[in-house]
Amino acid sequence: MRNIILLISVTCTLIFCTSFDKKAKPPYTIENIKTPDGLTAEVAALEFLPDGRLVAAFMRGEIMIYDPKKSEWKLFASGLHEPLGMLVVNESELLVMQLPELTRVKDTDGDGMADLYETVYDGFGMTGNYHEFTYGPVKDKKGNLYIGLNSASSGGGIAKEVRGELNMDGKSKQSRAMFSVVPYRGWIMKLTPDGKVIPFASGFRSPNGLMIDDNENLFVTDNQGDWVASSPLYHVKEGHFYGHPAALVWEKNWKKGNPFEWGKDSLDNLRDKPAVIFPHDVIANSPTQPVMIREGMNMNHFKGQLIVGEMNTERLVRVMLEEVNGVIQGAVTLFIEKDGLRKGNNRLAIAPDGSIWVGQTDHGWLGDRGIQKITATNKVPFDVKTIKLEKEGFELDFTEPFSIPKGIDISSLLKVKKYNYHYHAKYGSPRINEENVVIKAVKTAAKNSKMTLDLGKIEAGFVYEIKIDSMFNKGRKDTLMNKVIAYTVKKTKD
């Protein structure tokens, strides 16, 4: 089945909407946080302590604590191996997802330095392949932990000695695909409070971003590559398969041989499709960690939506989700682009004061290094607040009423097209089946703060792209901040 997308010292940088009023207050400010001299500031994980101090883990193995009130850094732990995930237990204890294990790191004597390093879980396999990264943990309300295990790269080898059972059926014999020849590469694993380990969901390539929302939904980002046409956000459920064949060999009682030798239609029928696709070269090329916009962030107009990091460009993106016929799906647009934001946006964390802290890395990839703080001002950006699927189109709700000049047909400001992607072993996919979509009618409501597009028919399994040009708010001071929106349609509305 094909997916559908609707594309519709501290220094300070200001982000402006395109505006006639160059002195207008910006919706966000960005501050560059100075990191300690001599530190390789490749940020691997960010979290906040209850008292408002930042905990930052770096790819070279340090964990440091930053006091924003004093602008002071202090070393908490060192010697860790690519700690790409972290969870605060309390002010003296962390759970850290190192490359080889989930580790409890704790200060037991109260001197501010960790003195206990304890293995919590290391039951997954390792081949020595450079690409076997590990992510998480995230925690649900019952105390279950979830971690993500990267598949191995065909650009790297397998060591003579491996950890765990070796099963070469997890590697393609024909293509240079990512592989899973030891347990449980390409999986999301669940660790219960009583110590039980459950292989939770399979079929991931590079799940570099896990998040649990207020309704206990687990969301995971993945990255474009073989069997991943364009980077997705998945709503992950227990027992489901999400598309990359390699991980299937670690299904319980698997006796079906090499999954790469299956027909792609059989694999396609087996997989669960993305909740949202990030269109490549349009929205995001390498999405990372999602965080949720909550009360107290001065962004109630976007409350409940997600902000997701992006490695390859100077962007953060915003995700708007809804449930349609029991399926979570939705739209993506830009949140911030350039204007002081760096590339390599690998980790995000929300501070107790509501600011967003972004950690950047370039650890062998395209990116930058360092930490930036983003604060929402009282200026509400003129933007699409939400988009919802209708039976024959979409309803767009704006943060402010829009202006329609006399004599201008509003439909002339809108362009819609649809397309989809291949599901195949090749690296990524071009758009296919692309065609323009005729807008049959545009209806406005709520004093021009809502707009409904009648497209006649919405089809599941396609990509719809909506672009909005030359639209201004009612006072005609600001143009629309983000003009492209992407809505992934898994289910159409009855």
N, C-alpha and C positions, 0 to 999 in steps of 0.2 A: 504493500500500500504506500502511496506517495504522500508526502507531507505538503501542507499548504502554508505559505507565509504571506501575510499582508504587510507590505512595507509602507506602510503609510509613513653663626648669627642668623636670626630668623628673618626671612624676606617674605613679602606679601604681594600676591598677584590678584587682580580683580577680574572676574568673568562678567562680560556684558552681553545682554541681548543686542542684536543688531537694532539700532534705534536712531531716530532722528535727533533725540536728545542725548548728546554725548556725555552730559553730566548726570544722567539718570543713575540711580542707585543700582548696583549690581545684585543679582539674586544670590551669588555665592562669593566667598573669598577663599583664597588658597594661601596657606603658609607653608614654607619649606622649613622643616624641622632639622636643625643642625645635629648631626650625629658625631660621636667621639672621633677625634683625630686618630688615624691609623686603623680604624675599623673598616673592613670591607662591607659596605652597607647593602648587601644583597639580601633583601628582606624575605624571610621564609614563612613567618607567622606573626600575627598581631592579635593581642587580646588586652582587655582592661581589667585591672584589679578593682574590687568594690570601692576603694578609696579614690579612684580616678587616675591612678598611675598607669602608664602604658607598659605592657610587657612585649618586647620585640625579640623574636628569634631570627638569627641570621644564618645563611647557607653554610658559612664556614664553621658554625658550631657554637657561637655565643648566644646566650640569652641575657638581655639587659633590661633594666627597669628605668623608665624615664618619668621624672616628676615634672609635669607641665607647669606647676606653680613656681618651681625653682629653676626650670630649664636645666636640670641636672640628670646625668646618666649614672647608673651603678651596675656593675656586673653581678649577675645572679648565678649563672652557671656557664660552663664551657666544656669543650671536648665532645659536643654532640655531632651527629652525622646527618647533615641535610635535614634539619627539623622542620618539615613542611607543614606541620599542623600543631595546634596547641589548644588546650582547654584549661581554664583557671578553675581549680578546686576551691581554693581560698587564698588569702594573701601570702601564704608561705608554701603553697603546694600547687604544682602544675602537672597535667598529663601532656606529654610531648610525643608526637609521632615522628620518630627518627626513621631513617631509611630502613634499618633492620628490625625495629621493634617499637612498640608503644611503651613509654617509660614514665614512671612516676619520679618527678624531680622535686625535692622537698628540702626546705630549711628547717631542721629539727631543733636547732639550738638558739634560734632567734637572732642570729648575727647578720641577717640579710643576705647570706650566701648559701646556696644549696649544698648540703652535705650528704644527702641520700639520693642515689640513683637506682631505681628498682624496676626490673622488668615486669610489665603488666601482661603483655602478650607478644609473642614472637613466633606464633604457629604457622605463619605463611612462608611460602617458598621464596628462595633467592637463587639466581644463577650467576650473579656478578655482573649482569648486564647493566650498563650505566643508566638505562631508562626505567628501571624498576622503582620509581618514586612511590612514596606513601603519603596519604593525606588524611585529615581529620585530627582528632575525633570530634564529632558533634554528638550532643546528648539530648535524648527525648525526655518527656516528663516522668517516665517510669524508671529513668536511670540507665537505659540502654545506650551504649556507645556505638557509633557507626564510623568505620574507616574505609578509605578507598585505596585500592592497590593497582598501580599502573601496570599495563602490559609492557613487555620487553620490546626493544627496538631491533628491527632487522639490520640496522646500522651498527649494532654491537653484537658481541658474541656471547657464548655460554662457557663459563669456567669449567675446568676439569672436575672440580668438586662443587656440588650444589647443595643447597639446604632444601630438604623436602623431596618427595617422590618426583622422579623425572618421567615425563610422558611426552614424547616427541610428536604425538598426534595433535598437540596444541600449536604446531608450527606448520605453516604452508610449505609445500614442496615445490610450488610453482612460482609464487609471487614473493616480493619483499614486504610482506605484511608484518605488523606487530604480532608478537606471539606470547603464548602462555604455556610453558612446559613444566612449570612447578606450581603447586597450589598457592594462593588462589588469585593469580595475576589476572587483572581485568574484572575483578569482583568488588562489590561493596560487602563488607563483613559486619555482622552485628555481634556485640559483646554484651551479654546480660549482666546485671548486678551480681548474680550468683556465680559468675565465672564461665558460663556456657558460651561457646562461640558458634554462631550460625552463619553459614554462607548465605547471604541475604539476596543478592541480585547480581546478574552476570552480564557480560557483553560490552564492557567499557574499554576504551582505548587509553585515554589520559584524563581520568576524572578529577581534575584539579580544582574542585570547588564543591563543598558539601554544605547544606544548610537545612535546618528543620524550622518550619514556620509555626505560627501559634496554634494551628490546627493539626499539628503533628505530621504534616506532610514533609517527606524527605525530598529535597531537590538536589540534583547533581549536574554540574556542567561537564561537557566533554569537548575534545578538540578535533577539528577537521583532520582527516587523514584517510588511510585505507578503511573502507567500510563506513566512513563518516563523511557524508557528502559536504555538509557545512556545519559548523560547530553548533551543538544543541544544548538545551537545558531539559533535563529529564525529570519527570515526576516519578520517583523510584518506588516500586512496590515489591514486597517480598515474593521471591520465586519467579520474577519476570526476567526476560532476556532483552538486552538493549542494543544488539546489533553486531558487535564485533565477534566473529565466530570463535576465535582462539579460546575464550574462557569456557566454552561449552564442555570441554573435556573434563572439567572439574565438577560438573553436575553429578549429583549423587547417583550411583549405579550406571554411569555413562558406559554404554557398550556399542556406540554407533560409529566408531572409528574417527578418522580425521574430519572435523566439521568443515574444513576448507574445501573438501571434495564434494560437499553437498551442493545442490543447485541453488543459485541465489534466490530464486522464487521461494524455495522451501525455507531458507533463512529469513527472507522478508516476511513471510507469513508467521514466523515464530516470534519475531521481535516486536517490542513495544516502541511506538514512535515518539519523537520528542514532543514535549509540551510547548516548547518554543524553539525555533531555529533562528540563529543569528546569521543573517545572510552575509556570506563571505565578501569582503571588499566593499560592503555597504554599511554594516552595523559593527561587526566584530569578527576578527580572525582567530583570536585565541582567548576565549573567555575564561575567567578565573573564579574567584570566590563571590558568591551572592551574600548580601545582607539585606535585612528588611527595614523599611522606613517606618518608624514608630512615633508615638506621641513623644513630644519633647525635643524633636529635631527641627522645629520651626518649618516643617514641610507637611502640614496636615492635608494639603491639597493632593499629596501623593501617598498618604498614609496607607500602609499595608502592601505597597508595591516593593519590588526588589531593585537594588542597585548591584550591578555585576561589574567586576574588574575586567580589563582588556589589556593583554600583554603587548600586542604589536603596534598599537597606535596610542596617541595621547587622548584616550577616551575612557569614560565610564558610561555604561548603558543602563537604561531603566526598563524593567519588565512589568507589564500589567497583565495579571492573570484573572481568569474567571472559570467557573464550572459550567459546562454545557453538556447536558444529557449524561451527567455523572463523570465527565472527563474534564480534567484540568488542562486548559490551553490558554493561549493569550498572545500578547503583542510585545514587541520590543522597539524602543527608539533610543536615541542618544540622551544622555543625562548631562554630561559635560564633555566638551571637546576642545583640546588645546588651551589657549589662553592661560598658560602657566602650568597646566597639568603635564606631567611627564609620561613617558611610555613605561612599559614593564609593570603595570598595575596588578600585582600578584595577590596581595592580601588586603582586606578591608576590615575595619572594626569600628563600632559605634561607641563613642565615649559617653560617660554618664551625663555630660552636659549637652549631648545630642550632636556633637560634631562628628564628622566622618574622617577617619584616619586611614591613609592609603600607603601601603608599603610596596616599594618597587624593587625589581631585580632584573639582572641581565646575565644570569648564571648560565652562560653558554647560549643564550637566546637573544633575540632582539629585545631591547628594553633599556631601562635606566636603573639607578640605585638611589636609595634614600627613602624618606618618609615625608608625606605631606598631610596637612590638616585642612579639611574643607568645612566651612561653616556657612549655613544658610542664613541670609539676612532677612529682613522683613519685606524685601522686594519679592513678590510672587512673579515668577517668569511667565510670560505669555506662551503657553504651550498646550498640547493636547493632554488633558488630565487623565482621561480614560478612553478606551475604545472597547465596544462590546459588539459581539456578533448578533446580527438579526437574521431572520429567515432569508431575506433577499439582499442583504448588504451589511452595513456597519453603522453603529451610532458612535459619533465622536463627541466627547464632552470636553470643553476647553476651560482653562483656568480663569479666563476673562472673556467677556463678550467680544466678538469680532466685528469688524467694520466691513460693510459691503458697499463700495462706491456706487453711486447712481450710474445706471447704464451698463454695469458689469454683471454678466451671468456668472454666478458663483461656481458653476461647474467648469468654467474655463480656467479656474485656478487649481483644478484637481486633475491628476493623471493616475489611471489605474491600469495595471497589467497583471497577468498571472503567469506563473511558471512553476516548475518543480525540479527535482534533482534525481540523478541516478542513485540507486543503492548498489554498490559494486566494490570489487576488490581494489580498484584504482584509488590513487590518492586524491581525495576530494571529488567534486563533480562540477561541471559547468551547469548553468541553467538550461533546462530542456523544456520543450512544449510551451515556449514563451509566446504570449500574444496580448495585445491590448484589450482591455475590458471597457465596454461602453457604459457610461454612467447614464442611466435612464432618467433619474430625477435626484434632486438634492432638496431636502426639507430642513428648515431651520426651526428652532424652538428655544424656549427659555430666554427670550430677549437676545437671541443670537449667541448664546453660549453653548448650544448643542447643534449638531448637524447629523442628519441621517442620509447615507448614500444608498440609493436603490440601484443595485447592479443586476437585478432581474433574477439571478441565481448565484448561489455560492456552492462550490464543489469541494468536497474533502479530497485531500491528496494533491493540492496545487499550491502554488505560491502567488499570492496577490500582493502587488506592490502599489501603494498609494503615496503619491507625492503631492504636497500642498505648497504652491508657489504664491508669493506676493500677497500674503494675508497679514493684515494688521489688526491690532486690538482696537477697541472702540474709540479711544482717544487718538488713534493713529500715531502713537509715539513709538511703539515696539512692533517689529515684525515677529512672526512665529519663530520661537527659538529653535525648534527641531522640526524639520519639514518632511521627514521620512519615517514611516511607522511600519513595522512588520508584525503581522498577526498570523500565527500558525494555526491552521484549522485542522484539527483531528476529527472533530464531529461537527456536522452542520446542525442548525437549530430547527426543531420541529415546527 
